[in-house]
Amino acid sequence: MEELKAFCSRLPLGYLGTPATCLSAKLNTLLERLGIPKIDTKLLAKIVGKDRTIEQATRSEKHAASVGLHSFRHTNAIAMDSLGIPQQIRKQLWATAGTA
């Protein structure tokens, strides 16, 4: 994670936006490779209902059905919990990721 942050901070301004945008773009690419979708289409279909298609969903509806990075973070936390990884170790890992 630190290497990725360093890479993003070295990019010219505007190349991929801010370092945070760069980080999200790189991590979203990783999630795509892992087969983790940005939007849960089944959930989005339930949210929009039978009267509209998922293509007609509003931005807020799409946000409600989004998974991606947020989902990855929670899945990771659940996995560490189920493996019995101590809370202090988990906090250290997330602090390294800049989110503690």
Stockholm file with secondary structure:
# STOCKHOLM 1.0

chainA/1-100         MEELKAFCSRLPLGYLGTPATCLSAKLNTLLERLGIPKIDTKLLAKIVGKDRTIEQATRSEKHAASVGLHSFRHTNAIAMDSLGIPQQIRKQLWATAGTA
#=GR chainA/1-100 SS CHHHHHHHHHSCTTSSSSHHHHHHHHHHHHHHHTTCCSBCHHHHHHHHCSSSCGGGCCHHHHHHTBCHHHHHHHHHHHHHHHTTCCHHHHHHHHHHTTCC
#=GC SS_cons         CHHHHHHHHHSCTTSSSSHHHHHHHHHHHHHHHTTCCSBCHHHHHHHHCSSSCGGGCCHHHHHHTBCHHHHHHHHHHHHHHHTTCCHHHHHHHHHHTTCC
//
